[in-house]
């Protein structure tokens, strides 16, 4: 049986209104005639009591993030992507989220958001790129990297925990390429999406569940390169977003990295330019996808020197793109 019935009445009422009635903290505060922060504190105190053993394995900041995710209180796309990505790479986070889901099910039913399954690191997994070098072909590199990246974001690629390391910090939003290969309509749409992913602009309406539609392995056309990446295509209602993470990239000195959707030299769209990549070789970020993203078949990460590129520059990573 759920521990919900054993909660103090004020905590039980807060959870009931948030989950059963699907209200926001502010709406519940108005209904109860109390401060919004009081509603937040009652709900999170209840969550800590419902699964105390697993809660002790997490920092207060992570408990708050996971709690807001489960209660549907994250308004922006970037917040939900960040929370979901953290859960994908954190076994303690998933343990607490799953324990809470079991306790909250009587109130929430099937309205709780998905909890990623993650994947255990395979024992004795071979290094993807050394295998590729032994075979000396780009096909071998892509095949081996693909096997490794299918385990992401919970397995190690090139000796590092890709998404888990990334989501330990705040999501770094990718900044739009001004005047890229897309039409003015799409550039306007992406500019709004970038503001959303930084939390500084408009927010997407909460529709219930954020779903991982597709995981894309991004590999280098150079079989000797250790660069590798993963992009997740996420959806929430009718909105689609991507979250991209890459490792072992050359530091961006005198150029920047850009993300494109691509079909051919005459059919492509610039999505975004990344922040500078430093000596650690890591890049990460996410944004909403344009409404016509489904027509493209490839995602590219390129090197760009022009501030307003009309065509994709040299390809650093690429992978088969699709919304599903």
Secondary structure, DSSP 8 states (H G I E B T S, - for coil): --GGGGS-HHHHHHHIIIIIS---HHHHHHHHTS-HHHHHHHHHHHHHHHTHHHHTTS-HHHHHHHHHHHTT---SHHHHHHHHHHHHH-HHHHHHHHHHHHHHHHHHTT-S----------TT---HHHHHHHHTSHHHHHHHHHHHHTTTTSSEETTEEHHHHHTTS-----B--TT-SS-HHHHHHHHHHHHHHHTSS------S--EEEEEEEEE-SSTT---EEEEEEEEETTEEEEEEEEES----SS-EEEEEEEEETTEEEEEEE-----TT--EEEEEE--TTGGG--EEEEEEE-STT-SS--SEEEEEE----
